[in-house]
């Protein structure tokens, strides 16, 4: 009986970065062997038997991983564990169509009429179903009425955790570009702050995909002063960009149907940046207001006043920076994650 970890580590997604760290820092020591999910289905199923232990990363956009998981569950593989990145969504919609309208109808059916019941029998077959937030665990249990659900903290490489060295008052945004990310509010806030601090720069790290490209172009032509739109930045070059800023503005909008963990917000903390975000989704499980970051109110004038006060208060900013390091090492290193892992 062998142990296999099925995922991808070579894409630009947050799950890809997570997969690399989770495997290298946690699973490799437990004897797991990495299997690239981009291999053919025949190759994977011929290599991994129904008696083996398997761990798979699943998000609603991980189509190949979902295909592999469904094939294994249908073949009655018994020792499967899964990290579910977009709880309570599993396969969404459960029945997919190429036609956009039919796909929308299928999603409507899942959310409002079926409430994901088609997914339940498959999720119940999984031995250990891990979720990266406590809220996600509750949502899964409430939605599907299953008990094989466990909390697993997001892992961070302790060697990558930086202690903030305050040297400027610039800002950085890190994450995908889209209307559901709250980035335009961050840009508006920066433009207001320029009236008080004319030299403040704002570095935007992230790419737009599909229809969001039009939105990204709108942002680049609307908000221009002291803003650097960098697009996608490789992992190797991220440190250089983050070193140009003391603070980060990473607001989110409330997601309607799912509650993913914010890998981008955790990355901001990992680089030692002091984040300004908002208390939606599962953000409060990462950020404790005024201790390792600050919550925005969503009211522009009040937020300008609050952010400006932190910029001026270097003593408080240094204290927050040290607490960020303490928080990450206490909650997200491999040693801590091992306490939660059952497989």
Secondary structure, DSSP 8 states (H G I E B T S, - for coil): --EEEEE--SSSSHHHHHHHHHIIIIIGGGTEEEEETTS-HHHHHHHS-TTSEEEEEE-TT-HHHHHHHHHHHHTT---EEEEESSTT-SSSSSS--SSHHHHHHHHHIIIIIITTHHHHHHHTT-SEEEESSHHHHHHHHHHH--S-EEE------GGG----------EEEES---GGGTHHHHHHHHHHHTTT-TT--EEEE----TTHHHHHHHHHHH--TTEEEEE---HHHHHHHHTT-SEEE------SS-----HHHHHHHHTT-EEEE-S-TTGGGT--BTTTEEE--S-HHHHHHHHHHHHH-HHHHHHHHHHHHHHHHHHSSHHHHHTT---
